[in-house]
C-alpha cells in the first residue's frame, strides 16, 4: 500500500505447474519478474489501475501455463516482465 514490490522468479524451478502468485497493490505497484520462456496467465482485477504482461510475444511458446498471477490492484499496477 502506497509503495512497490518486486518478486524475482528468474531462478525458480517449478515442480508442479502452474505456480500461483496472489498480488494486492493499492496506490502502488507490483512487478513479477519471470524467466523468458514461462507462459504466464494474468487474472488480476484492476480498478483505476493496470495489469499487464509486458514481455514481447514469442513464436516458440509452449501451451502449458507456468504461472498464474491473480489478485487486485487499485490506483496502481501489476506487471510481469522478464
C-alpha positions in Angstrom: 0.0 0.0 0.0 1.5 3.3 -1.1 4.6 1.6 -2.2 6.1 -1.0 -4.5 7.2 -4.6 -4.6 9.2 -6.8 -6.9 9.1 -10.6 -7.0 12.0 -12.1 -8.9 11.3 -15.6 -10.0 14.1 -15.9 -12.7 16.0 -18.6 -10.7 12.9 -20.5 -9.7 12.4 -24.1 -10.7 8.8 -25.4 -11.0 7.9 -28.9 -9.9 4.1 -28.5 -10.0 2.6 -26.4 -12.8 1.0 -23.9 -12.7 2.6 -21.9 -9.8 0.3 -19.2 -8.4 1.1 -15.7 -7.1 -1.6 -13.6 -5.5 -0.9 -9.8 -5.6 -2.6 -6.9 -3.8 -1.4 -3.4 -4.8 -3.2 -0.3 -3.5 -1.8 3.1 -4.6 1.4 1.4 -5.6 2.8 -1.2 -7.9 4.0 -4.8 -8.0 6.4 -6.3 -10.6 6.7 -10.0 -11.1 9.9 -11.0 -12.9 9.8 -14.4 -14.6 12.1 -16.4 -16.9 11.7 -15.6 -20.6 10.3 -19.0 -21.6 7.5 -19.0 -19.0 3.9 -18.9 -20.1 2.0 -16.5 -17.7 -1.7 -16.1 -17.3 -2.9 -12.8 -15.8 -6.1 -12.9 -13.7 -5.8 -9.6 -11.8 -8.8 -7.2 -11.3 -7.6 -3.6 -11.9 -9.7 -0.7 -10.6 -8.5 2.6 -12.0 -5.2 0.8 -12.4 -3.4 -1.5 -14.8 -2.4 -5.2 -15.0 -0.2 -6.3 -17.9 2.3 -8.8 -19.2 5.0 -6.5 -20.6 7.1 -9.2 -22.3 7.3 -9.5 -26.1 5.4 -12.4 -27.7 7.5 -15.3 -28.9 6.8 -17.7 -31.7 8.0 -20.8 -29.9 5.8 -20.7 -26.8 4.6 -23.9 -25.1 0.9 -24.4 -24.3 1.3 -25.3 -20.6 0.8 -22.4 -18.2 3.8 -22.0 -15.9 2.5 -19.2 -13.6 -0.9 -17.7 -12.8 -0.9 -14.2 -11.4 -4.1 -13.4 -9.5 -5.1 -10.5 -7.3 -6.4 -7.0 -7.1 -5.0 -3.5 -7.8 -6.5 -0.1 -7.3 -4.8 3.2 -8.3 -1.6 1.3 -9.0 -0.4 -1.5 -11.2 0.8 -5.1 -11.6 3.2 -6.1 -14.3 5.0 -9.2 -15.5 8.5 -8.7 -17.0 11.5 -10.8 -17.9 
